[in-house]
Amino acid sequence: MAKIEEMPEGYGGEGFFATSLDKAVGLARANSIWPLPFATSCCGIEFMATMGTNYDLARFGMERLSFSPRQADLLMVMGTIAKKMGPVLRQVYIQMAEPKWVIAVGACASSGGIFDTYSVLQGIDKVIPVDVYVPGCPPRPEQIIDGVMKIQELVKNEPLRRRHSPEYQHLLEKYQIA
């Protein structure tokens, strides 16, 4: 069943509707997200199922996967990330244009999962900021869709100026990205 979008806050009448620019842009962005899948293991297989016909992530405006960081605005990190891969993941994040969002899919991307070893990064939030965590090992497609819907809510309600705020700049400085 297709998702029916609610109207943003605003004022409507006979044949017109007025709202703020923030709300209109947020609604457009939330329903046209271009994800970059960064899949390294079993969570990537669940993501493939999510893109398939049974779950159809395209109905959320995500039918165009991007495999170029310069053309994506959602980084979906799925699976085990080795410490040697951390700088590569960080570089992919830096290459993405603003605004950008990140989902950590699965236990390994979120916290290292069952691999508490010297070679596995214990969560991607050690190298890049994360907006939504999707639990599971591996998470079911329904859980990935729920994470995507949470990103859509974040995108829809994010002010246009948030990326220029002192709080956001401080976050980037914390990750040595600014």
Order of alpha helices (4+ residues) and beta strands (2+ residues): beta-beta-alpha-beta-alpha-beta-alpha-beta-alpha-beta-alpha-alpha
